[in-house]
Amino acid sequence: MKKLVLAAAFAGAASAASAGSLADPIIEAPVIVEEAGSSSNGIVLPLILLAIIAAAVASD
């Protein structure tokens, strides 16, 4: 009787230990959000400088 209980205990432990699958876990990639900049960011400063220079030349 003891051997039957011991065998049942080992069988239960073995089935619980291998209950998971061997497949790799699915890990979702983190979402990276980049803010979209406008294409006119690089041209605003030169236009302002050009307007200041034009105003200085016009005042002479």
All heavy atoms as TSV, in Angstrom:
chain	resi	resn	atom	element	x	y	z
A	1	MET	N	N	0.820	-1.186	0.000
A	1	MET	CA	C	0.000	0.000	0.000
A	1	MET	C	C	0.869	1.256	0.000
A	1	MET	O	O	0.531	2.235	-0.662
A	1	MET	CB	C	-0.928	-0.046	1.219
A	1	MET	CG	C	-1.910	1.083	1.286
A	1	MET	SD	S	-3.100	0.852	-0.024
A	1	MET	CE	C	-4.278	2.042	0.384
A	2	LYS	N	N	1.987	1.198	0.764
A	2	LYS	CA	C	2.870	2.346	0.812
A	2	LYS	C	C	3.494	2.600	-0.560
A	2	LYS	O	O	3.675	3.751	-0.953
A	2	LYS	CB	C	3.978	2.137	1.853
A	2	LYS	CG	C	3.510	2.233	3.281
A	2	LYS	CD	C	4.693	2.072	4.234
A	2	LYS	CE	C	4.242	2.110	5.662
A	2	LYS	NZ	N	5.384	1.941	6.587
A	3	LYS	N	N	3.819	1.533	-1.257
A	3	LYS	CA	C	4.424	1.686	-2.573
A	3	LYS	C	C	3.443	2.297	-3.561
A	3	LYS	O	O	3.824	3.098	-4.420
A	3	LYS	CB	C	4.916	0.330	-3.081
A	3	LYS	CG	C	6.115	-0.188	-2.334
A	3	LYS	CD	C	6.603	-1.481	-2.933
A	3	LYS	CE	C	7.787	-2.016	-2.147
A	3	LYS	NZ	N	8.299	-3.257	-2.728
A	4	LEU	N	N	2.163	1.968	-3.428
A	4	LEU	CA	C	1.142	2.531	-4.308
A	4	LEU	C	C	0.984	4.022	-4.069
A	4	LEU	O	O	0.906	4.822	-5.017
A	4	LEU	CB	C	-0.192	1.807	-4.093
A	4	LEU	CG	C	-1.353	2.275	-4.967
A	4	LEU	CD1	C	-1.043	1.986	-6.439
A	4	LEU	CD2	C	-2.632	1.592	-4.552
A	5	VAL	N	N	0.980	4.427	-2.806
A	5	VAL	CA	C	0.873	5.848	-2.463
A	5	VAL	C	C	2.114	6.588	-2.916
A	5	VAL	O	O	2.044	7.702	-3.458
A	5	VAL	CB	C	0.640	6.019	-0.941
A	5	VAL	CG1	C	0.702	7.486	-0.544
A	5	VAL	CG2	C	-0.686	5.415	-0.531
A	6	LEU	N	N	3.284	5.989	-2.710
A	6	LEU	CA	C	4.534	6.599	-3.132
A	6	LEU	C	C	4.596	6.734	-4.654
A	6	LEU	O	O	5.013	7.779	-5.183
A	6	LEU	CB	C	5.718	5.758	-2.629
A	6	LEU	CG	C	7.103	6.350	-2.821
A	6	LEU	CD1	C	7.229	7.679	-2.102
A	6	LEU	CD2	C	8.160	5.373	-2.323
A	7	ALA	N	N	4.139	5.729	-5.377
A	7	ALA	CA	C	4.104	5.783	-6.836
A	7	ALA	C	C	3.121	6.849	-7.317
A	7	ALA	O	O	3.391	7.578	-8.280
A	7	ALA	CB	C	3.732	4.422	-7.396
A	8	ALA	N	N	1.998	6.974	-6.638
A	8	ALA	CA	C	1.021	8.006	-7.009
A	8	ALA	C	C	1.595	9.393	-6.748
A	8	ALA	O	O	1.377	10.331	-7.536
A	8	ALA	CB	C	-0.270	7.791	-6.235
A	9	ALA	N	N	2.324	9.550	-5.656
A	9	ALA	CA	C	2.931	10.844	-5.339
A	9	ALA	C	C	3.981	11.212	-6.384
A	9	ALA	O	O	4.048	12.362	-6.852
A	9	ALA	CB	C	3.545	10.811	-3.951
A	10	PHE	N	N	4.826	10.252	-6.788
A	10	PHE	CA	C	5.826	10.518	-7.815
A	10	PHE	C	C	5.178	10.818	-9.164
A	10	PHE	O	O	5.632	11.693	-9.904
A	10	PHE	CB	C	6.792	9.341	-7.945
A	10	PHE	CG	C	7.853	9.309	-6.877
A	10	PHE	CD1	C	8.125	8.137	-6.182
A	10	PHE	CD2	C	8.584	10.441	-6.571
A	10	PHE	CE1	C	9.101	8.107	-5.206
A	10	PHE	CE2	C	9.564	10.421	-5.587
A	10	PHE	CZ	C	9.826	9.249	-4.899
A	11	ALA	N	N	4.112	10.116	-9.490
A	11	ALA	CA	C	3.414	10.352	-10.754
A	11	ALA	C	C	2.787	11.741	-10.763
A	11	ALA	O	O	2.819	12.458	-11.773
A	11	ALA	CB	C	2.358	9.281	-10.979
A	12	GLY	N	N	2.205	12.134	-9.627
A	12	GLY	CA	C	1.617	13.473	-9.535
A	12	GLY	C	C	2.669	14.560	-9.626
A	12	GLY	O	O	2.482	15.587	-10.286
A	13	ALA	N	N	3.818	14.355	-8.987
A	13	ALA	CA	C	4.893	15.349	-9.042
A	13	ALA	C	C	5.479	15.435	-10.442
A	13	ALA	O	O	5.813	16.526	-10.923
A	13	ALA	CB	C	5.968	14.992	-8.028
A	14	ALA	N	N	5.604	14.315	-11.109
A	14	ALA	CA	C	6.176	14.309	-12.455
A	14	ALA	C	C	5.249	14.982	-13.453
A	14	ALA	O	O	5.694	15.707	-14.351
A	14	ALA	CB	C	6.473	12.877	-12.885
A	15	SER	N	N	3.954	14.789	-13.310
A	15	SER	CA	C	3.023	15.414	-14.251
A	15	SER	C	C	2.925	16.917	-14.002
A	15	SER	O	O	2.768	17.703	-14.922
A	15	SER	CB	C	1.647	14.762	-14.162
A	15	SER	OG	O	1.077	15.009	-12.889
A	16	ALA	N	N	3.035	17.337	-12.734
A	16	ALA	CA	C	2.979	18.769	-12.425
A	16	ALA	C	C	4.260	19.459	-12.887
A	16	ALA	O	O	4.239	20.616	-13.298
A	16	ALA	CB	C	2.772	18.971	-10.933
A	17	ALA	N	N	5.367	18.760	-12.824
A	17	ALA	CA	C	6.637	19.362	-13.227
A	17	ALA	C	C	6.706	19.566	-14.730
A	17	ALA	O	O	7.355	20.490	-15.207
A	17	ALA	CB	C	7.793	18.495	-12.753
A	18	SER	N	N	6.069	18.727	-15.514
A	18	SER	CA	C	6.139	18.851	-16.960
A	18	SER	C	C	4.829	19.382	-17.547
A	18	SER	O	O	4.515	19.108	-18.689
A	18	SER	CB	C	6.464	17.491	-17.585
A	18	SER	OG	O	5.417	16.577	-17.291
A	19	ALA	N	N	4.103	20.141	-16.757
A	19	ALA	CA	C	2.816	20.640	-17.230
A	19	ALA	C	C	2.975	21.755	-18.262
A	19	ALA	O	O	2.107	21.947	-19.101
A	19	ALA	CB	C	1.978	21.156	-16.059
A	20	GLY	N	N	4.085	22.475	-18.215
A	20	GLY	CA	C	4.292	23.555	-19.167
A	20	GLY	C	C	4.724	23.039	-20.511
A	20	GLY	O	O	5.115	21.886	-20.681
A	21	SER	N	N	4.658	23.903	-21.506
A	21	SER	CA	C	5.080	23.497	-22.851
A	21	SER	C	C	6.549	23.857	-23.063
A	21	SER	O	O	7.118	24.677	-22.345
A	21	SER	CB	C	4.223	24.191	-23.905
A	21	SER	OG	O	4.472	25.580	-23.896
A	22	LEU	N	N	7.153	23.296	-24.066
A	22	LEU	CA	C	8.548	23.571	-24.368
A	22	LEU	C	C	8.708	24.704	-25.374
A	22	LEU	O	O	9.820	25.035	-25.756
A	22	LEU	CB	C	9.220	22.304	-24.901
A	22	LEU	CG	C	9.273	21.139	-23.919
A	22	LEU	CD1	C	9.868	19.912	-24.598
A	22	LEU	CD2	C	10.077	21.500	-22.693
A	23	ALA	N	N	7.606	25.267	-25.821
A	23	ALA	CA	C	7.662	26.356	-26.796
A	23	ALA	C	C	8.191	27.620	-26.125
A	23	ALA	O	O	8.011	27.835	-24.932
A	23	ALA	CB	C	6.275	26.626	-27.369
A	24	ASP	N	N	8.866	28.445	-26.908
A	24	ASP	CA	C	9.393	29.699	-26.382
A	24	ASP	C	C	8.238	30.628	-26.038
A	24	ASP	O	O	7.236	30.692	-26.756
A	24	ASP	CB	C	10.281	30.383	-27.416
A	24	ASP	CG	C	11.571	29.613	-27.657
A	24	ASP	OD1	O	11.996	28.901	-26.731
A	24	ASP	OD2	O	12.139	29.739	-28.759
A	25	PRO	N	N	8.369	31.384	-24.960
A	25	PRO	CA	C	7.300	32.323	-24.607
A	25	PRO	C	C	7.242	33.472	-25.612
A	25	PRO	O	O	8.265	33.880	-26.166
A	25	PRO	CB	C	7.707	32.835	-23.221
A	25	PRO	CG	C	9.177	32.616	-23.158
A	25	PRO	CD	C	9.467	31.401	-23.991
A	26	ILE	N	N	6.053	33.966	-25.846
A	26	ILE	CA	C	5.860	35.072	-26.790
A	26	ILE	C	C	6.024	36.376	-26.015
A	26	ILE	O	O	5.284	36.658	-25.079
A	26	ILE	CB	C	4.466	35.006	-27.438
A	26	ILE	CG1	C	4.336	33.704	-28.227
A	26	ILE	CG2	C	4.226	36.214	-28.320
A	26	ILE	CD1	C	2.951	33.461	-28.770
A	27	ILE	N	N	7.022	37.147	-26.395
A	27	ILE	CA	C	7.293	38.424	-25.739
A	27	ILE	C	C	7.008	39.526	-26.747
A	27	ILE	O	O	7.589	39.560	-27.828
A	27	ILE	CB	C	8.753	38.497	-25.255
A	27	ILE	CG1	C	9.025	37.365	-24.267
A	27	ILE	CG2	C	9.040	39.845	-24.626
A	27	ILE	CD1	C	10.473	37.249	-23.859
A	28	GLU	N	N	6.122	40.431	-26.367
A	28	GLU	CA	C	5.770	41.520	-27.271
A	28	GLU	C	C	6.863	42.583	-27.241
A	28	GLU	O	O	7.410	42.897	-26.194
A	28	GLU	CB	C	4.431	42.133	-26.867
A	28	GLU	CG	C	3.267	41.176	-27.003
A	28	GLU	CD	C	1.945	41.824	-26.643
A	28	GLU	OE1	O	1.904	43.062	-26.535
A	28	GLU	OE2	O	0.979	41.084	-26.480
A	29	ALA	N	N	7.159	43.126	-28.386
A	29	ALA	CA	C	8.168	44.177	-28.482
A	29	ALA	C	C	7.597	45.475	-27.910
A	29	ALA	O	O	6.405	45.756	-28.061
A	29	ALA	CB	C	8.561	44.392	-29.939
A	30	PRO	N	N	8.421	46.264	-27.239
A	30	PRO	CA	C	7.920	47.541	-26.710
A	30	PRO	C	C	7.573	48.501	-27.840
A	30	PRO	O	O	8.237	48.513	-28.881
A	30	PRO	CB	C	9.085	48.065	-25.881
A	30	PRO	CG	C	10.287	47.384	-26.436
A	30	PRO	CD	C	9.818	46.052	-26.929
A	31	VAL	N	N	6.553	49.279	-27.623
A	31	VAL	CA	C	6.104	50.243	-28.630
A	31	VAL	C	C	6.882	51.537	-28.440
A	31	VAL	O	O	6.896	52.116	-27.362
A	31	VAL	CB	C	4.590	50.500	-28.494
A	31	VAL	CG1	C	4.139	51.554	-29.492
A	31	VAL	CG2	C	3.825	49.213	-28.676
A	32	ILE	N	N	7.558	51.976	-29.493
A	32	ILE	CA	C	8.328	53.216	-29.446
A	32	ILE	C	C	7.604	54.247	-30.298
A	32	ILE	O	O	7.391	54.047	-31.491
A	32	ILE	CB	C	9.758	52.998	-29.966
A	32	ILE	CG1	C	10.462	51.958	-29.102
A	32	ILE	CG2	C	10.522	54.310	-29.995
A	32	ILE	CD1	C	11.816	51.555	-29.618
A	33	VAL	N	N	7.223	55.340	-29.666
A	33	VAL	CA	C	6.486	56.387	-30.365
A	33	VAL	C	C	7.423	57.574	-30.563
A	33	VAL	O	O	7.950	58.122	-29.611
A	33	VAL	CB	C	5.237	56.819	-29.562
A	33	VAL	CG1	C	4.516	57.948	-30.279
A	33	VAL	CG2	C	4.330	55.642	-29.327
A	34	GLU	N	N	7.631	57.936	-31.799
A	34	GLU	CA	C	8.443	59.107	-32.107
A	34	GLU	C	C	7.518	60.231	-32.538
A	34	GLU	O	O	6.605	60.024	-33.324
A	34	GLU	CB	C	9.423	58.802	-33.232
A	34	GLU	CG	C	10.470	57.778	-32.872
A	34	GLU	CD	C	11.458	57.554	-33.999
A	34	GLU	OE1	O	11.495	58.385	-34.929
A	34	GLU	OE2	O	12.180	56.556	-33.943
A	35	GLU	N	N	7.793	61.410	-32.001
A	35	GLU	CA	C	6.973	62.540	-32.399
A	35	GLU	C	C	7.408	63.007	-33.783
A	35	GLU	O	O	8.598	63.165	-34.057
A	35	GLU	CB	C	7.130	63.677	-31.388
A	35	GLU	CG	C	6.552	63.342	-30.024
A	35	GLU	CD	C	6.579	64.537	-29.097
A	35	GLU	OE1	O	6.673	65.674	-29.582
A	35	GLU	OE2	O	6.511	64.312	-27.884
A	36	ALA	N	N	6.439	63.206	-34.623
A	36	ALA	CA	C	6.724	63.627	-35.991
A	36	ALA	C	C	6.980	65.131	-36.006
A	36	ALA	O	O	6.172	65.922	-35.548
A	36	ALA	CB	C	5.551	63.287	-36.903
A	37	GLY	N	N	8.127	65.501	-36.496
A	37	GLY	CA	C	8.451	66.916	-36.634
A	37	GLY	C	C	8.075	67.394	-38.021
A	37	GLY	O	O	8.082	66.632	-38.981
A	38	SER	N	N	7.755	68.659	-38.117
A	38	SER	CA	C	7.387	69.176	-39.431
A	38	SER	C	C	8.645	69.366	-40.277
A	38	SER	O	O	9.746	69.519	-39.768
A	38	SER	CB	C	6.635	70.502	-39.288
A	38	SER	OG	O	7.499	71.480	-38.739
A	39	SER	N	N	8.480	69.358	-41.561
A	39	SER	CA	C	9.625	69.480	-42.465
A	39	SER	C	C	10.137	70.912	-42.542
A	39	SER	O	O	11.209	71.155	-43.064
A	39	SER	CB	C	9.241	68.991	-43.855
A	39	SER	OG	O	8.212	69.810	-44.370
A	40	SER	N	N	9.397	71.867	-42.000
A	40	SER	CA	C	9.817	73.263	-42.086
A	40	SER	C	C	10.657	73.688	-40.889
A	40	SER	O	O	11.001	74.855	-40.775
A	40	SER	CB	C	8.588	74.171	-42.193
A	40	SER	OG	O	7.837	74.085	-40.998
A	41	ASN	N	N	11.010	72.772	-39.995
A	41	ASN	CA	C	11.808	73.150	-38.826
A	41	ASN	C	C	13.192	73.651	-39.227
A	41	ASN	O	O	13.730	74.552	-38.581
A	41	ASN	CB	C	11.961	71.951	-37.870
A	41	ASN	CG	C	10.723	71.730	-37.046
A	41	ASN	OD1	O	9.890	72.609	-36.931
A	41	ASN	ND2	N	10.612	70.549	-36.464
A	42	GLY	N	N	13.783	73.113	-40.258
A	42	GLY	CA	C	15.115	73.521	-40.655
A	42	GLY	C	C	15.159	74.801	-41.455
A	42	GLY	O	O	16.227	75.366	-41.671
A	43	ILE	N	N	14.037	75.301	-41.896
A	43	ILE	CA	C	14.027	76.483	-42.764
A	43	ILE	C	C	13.523	77.741	-42.040
A	43	ILE	O	O	13.693	78.847	-42.535
A	43	ILE	CB	C	13.187	76.198	-44.032
A	43	ILE	CG1	C	13.531	77.195	-45.133
A	43	ILE	CG2	C	11.716	76.224	-43.732
A	43	ILE	CD1	C	13.015	76.806	-46.485
A	44	VAL	N	N	12.972	77.578	-40.858
A	44	VAL	CA	C	12.396	78.733	-40.151
A	44	VAL	C	C	13.484	79.714	-39.726
A	44	VAL	O	O	13.360	80.923	-39.956
A	44	VAL	CB	C	11.578	78.257	-38.929
A	44	VAL	CG1	C	11.126	79.431	-38.087
A	44	VAL	CG2	C	10.389	77.442	-39.379
A	45	LEU	N	N	14.544	79.241	-39.139
A	45	LEU	CA	C	15.608	80.126	-38.666
A	45	LEU	C	C	16.286	80.883	-39.812
A	45	LEU	O	O	16.462	82.108	-39.702
A	45	LEU	CB	C	16.628	79.326	-37.850
A	45	LEU	CG	C	17.750	80.127	-37.198
A	45	LEU	CD1	C	17.178	81.154	-36.224
A	45	LEU	CD2	C	18.706	79.194	-36.491
A	46	PRO	N	N	16.643	80.229	-40.919
A	46	PRO	CA	C	17.229	81.016	-42.032
A	46	PRO	C	C	16.268	82.065	-42.594
A	46	PRO	O	O	16.702	83.147	-42.992
A	46	PRO	CB	C	17.553	79.958	-43.088
A	46	PRO	CG	C	17.730	78.693	-42.321
A	46	PRO	CD	C	16.776	78.791	-41.190
A	47	LEU	N	N	14.977	81.759	-42.623
A	47	LEU	CA	C	14.018	82.759	-43.118
A	47	LEU	C	C	13.943	83.959	-42.186
A	47	LEU	O	O	13.844	85.108	-42.642
A	47	LEU	CB	C	12.639	82.131	-43.290
A	47	LEU	CG	C	12.482	81.180	-44.478
A	47	LEU	CD1	C	11.080	80.583	-44.498
A	47	LEU	CD2	C	12.771	81.902	-45.779
A	48	ILE	N	N	14.012	83.727	-40.882
A	48	ILE	CA	C	13.984	84.836	-39.927
A	48	ILE	C	C	15.241	85.689	-40.077
A	48	ILE	O	O	15.175	86.927	-40.071
A	48	ILE	CB	C	13.827	84.298	-38.488
A	48	ILE	CG1	C	12.443	83.679	-38.313
A	48	ILE	CG2	C	14.056	85.391	-37.457
A	48	ILE	CD1	C	12.250	82.974	-36.983
A	49	LEU	N	N	16.397	85.021	-40.195
A	49	LEU	CA	C	17.639	85.775	-40.388
A	49	LEU	C	C	17.626	86.566	-41.691
A	49	LEU	O	O	18.096	87.708	-41.744
A	49	LEU	CB	C	18.833	84.803	-40.363
A	49	LEU	CG	C	19.145	84.165	-39.012
A	49	LEU	CD1	C	20.257	83.147	-39.164
A	49	LEU	CD2	C	19.498	85.215	-37.986
A	50	LEU	N	N	17.085	85.987	-42.744
A	50	LEU	CA	C	16.985	86.694	-44.020
A	50	LEU	C	C	16.065	87.911	-43.905
A	50	LEU	O	O	16.378	88.982	-44.470
A	50	LEU	CB	C	16.469	85.738	-45.100
A	50	LEU	CG	C	16.393	86.282	-46.522
A	50	LEU	CD1	C	17.796	86.632	-47.025
A	50	LEU	CD2	C	15.752	85.280	-47.442
A	51	ALA	N	N	14.994	87.777	-43.165
A	51	ALA	CA	C	14.087	88.920	-42.974
A	51	ALA	C	C	14.757	90.022	-42.177
A	51	ALA	O	O	14.584	91.225	-42.469
A	51	ALA	CB	C	12.807	88.442	-42.274
A	52	ILE	N	N	15.557	89.664	-41.171
A	52	ILE	CA	C	16.252	90.679	-40.381
A	52	ILE	C	C	17.293	91.399	-41.233
A	52	ILE	O	O	17.428	92.627	-41.182
A	52	ILE	CB	C	16.911	90.016	-39.133
A	52	ILE	CG1	C	15.814	89.545	-38.176
A	52	ILE	CG2	C	17.859	90.966	-38.443
A	52	ILE	CD1	C	16.328	88.724	-37.012
A	53	ILE	N	N	18.026	90.629	-42.057
A	53	ILE	CA	C	19.036	91.249	-42.918
A	53	ILE	C	C	18.373	92.139	-43.961
A	53	ILE	O	O	18.850	93.232	-44.243
A	53	ILE	CB	C	19.897	90.161	-43.584
A	53	ILE	CG1	C	20.749	89.458	-42.514
A	53	ILE	CG2	C	20.780	90.735	-44.671
A	53	ILE	CD1	C	21.474	88.231	-43.007
A	54	ALA	N	N	17.252	91.692	-44.505
A	54	ALA	CA	C	16.542	92.512	-45.500
A	54	ALA	C	C	16.012	93.789	-44.872
A	54	ALA	O	O	16.060	94.867	-45.498
A	54	ALA	CB	C	15.390	91.694	-46.096
A	55	ALA	N	N	15.547	93.700	-43.625
A	55	ALA	CA	C	15.069	94.904	-42.951
A	55	ALA	C	C	16.214	95.867	-42.661
A	55	ALA	O	O	16.056	97.085	-42.767
A	55	ALA	CB	C	14.363	94.518	-41.652
A	56	ALA	N	N	17.392	95.333	-42.319
A	56	ALA	CA	C	18.556	96.187	-42.053
A	56	ALA	C	C	19.036	96.875	-43.334
A	56	ALA	O	O	19.417	98.043	-43.329
A	56	ALA	CB	C	19.673	95.353	-41.440
A	57	VAL	N	N	19.019	96.139	-44.456
A	57	VAL	CA	C	19.461	96.723	-45.731
A	57	VAL	C	C	18.438	97.758	-46.207
A	57	VAL	O	O	18.817	98.814	-46.731
A	57	VAL	CB	C	19.637	95.597	-46.780
A	57	VAL	CG1	C	19.848	96.188	-48.180
A	57	VAL	CG2	C	20.825	94.720	-46.400
A	58	ALA	N	N	17.164	97.501	-45.999
A	58	ALA	CA	C	16.131	98.435	-46.452
A	58	ALA	C	C	16.142	99.724	-45.638
A	58	ALA	O	O	15.751	100.781	-46.130
A	58	ALA	CB	C	14.766	97.780	-46.376
A	59	SER	N	N	16.591	99.687	-44.390
A	59	SER	CA	C	16.562	100.887	-43.556
A	59	SER	C	C	17.723	101.808	-43.863
A	59	SER	O	O	17.714	102.960	-43.475
A	59	SER	CB	C	16.597	100.500	-42.079
A	59	SER	OG	O	17.833	99.879	-41.763
A	60	ASP	N	N	18.758	101.349	-44.596
A	60	ASP	CA	C	19.899	102.203	-44.934
A	60	ASP	C	C	19.627	103.135	-46.039
A	60	ASP	O	O	19.016	103.350	-46.856
A	60	ASP	CB	C	21.133	101.354	-45.296
A	60	ASP	CG	C	21.767	100.770	-44.052
A	60	ASP	OD1	O	21.580	101.322	-42.975
A	60	ASP	OD2	O	22.496	99.755	-44.210
